[in-house]
């Protein structure tokens, strides 16, 4: 009987240790991305470690193996880690081969969309943003060139109600894109990011705290 209890104790200890073992959740993150992920997980009472990747400027985030499902749910709800956007300096490096006018135009439009997306991501409640720009071909002989246009997709956190900021968003996009003179040429669509298991980020955090509390009571 004593041996059976000892064996059960060893099995339980092994299970607990397996659940506490740290697993890499994300790697190849820059420091800003890693800090955002770590802060969000810690706020949800999920123990997370940020570590520098050897021989690299990137970082990794590790959590207990048993916390992976909750950690992924929390991060998905807030759209983390954010994608690394490129600025004009990244897209147009000082050195490189000569590109065709078509390639230069495509790179310029891409860089411009990235710059505007980066600005929109600063709004509280924005999980992700996409900006699609249409620039008409320039004709030097045209006295009234056609205005550019833009389509914006905003993914927001539950309860953010960013529709009330649509006028501000349109103004930012209009002012940030050369050749876009008519605010009515900007369309904005709003969508809510919801977790598959919870309805909102607050519910996810509350769930994480309850689980942590029940574990601590055992």
Secondary structure, DSSP 8 states (H G I E B T S, - for coil): -HHHHHHHHHHHHHHHHHHHSEEEEEEEE-HHHHHHHHHHHHHTT--EEEEE-TTSS-EEEEEEGGGHHHHHHHHHHHT-S------HHHHS-SS-----HHHHHHHHHHHHHHHHHHHHTTSTTEEEEEEEEE-----TT-SS----EEEEEEEEETT--GGGGHHHHHHHHHHHSTT---GGGEEEEEEEE--SS-SSHHHHHHHHHHHHHHHHH-
